């Protein structure tokens, strides 16, 4: 698959699933920043807040693995 010359692979699909799963639990995107540069850095570093404590450790580990 190609969008604007970029190729998506299984890794990007898994990462996207992690983003959607996180957002379903936390009701907010996993990666936020004031600008695109900051967002890029947070995504590369994998910096995101924990999901709410009502979710199990298994769910936390699943999201961590996907992201």
Buried (B, 14 or more C-beta within 10 A) or exposed (E): EEEEEEEEEEEEEEBEBBBEBBEEBBEEEBBEEEEEEEBEEBBEEEEBEEBEEEBEEEBBEBBBEBB
